[in-house]
Amino acid sequence: MKPDPTLTDMDPEQGRAAACEGKERFASGALASKIASRRKYGGAHPYRCAHCGAWHIGRRPGAGLKHKRKGRK
């Protein structure tokens, strides 16, 4: 089975769309920082998107939630 393509495997337009899909855009870093400080974003940080140039809120790579596997019964 073929693995899913990464953003670098896609053409630039597909990569941009995939990177920004479903993310809120903010016009400034200050506004994104203010929103990120809210409790519901717990530990997320604003960053400038290399694809669209706007600001998004997200977690650093590897800092996402870790899911525990459920054991078989």
Number of C-alpha atoms within 10 A of each C-alpha: 3 4 5 7 9 9 14 9 10 12 9 12 10 12 17 16 13 15 15 16 9 8 12 11 16 19 12 14 17 12 12 21 18 11 17 19 14 11 9 9 13 11 15 20 18 22 19 17 15 11 14 13 12 17 22 23 22 17 15 12 6 7 10 11 7 7 6 6 6 6 5 4 3
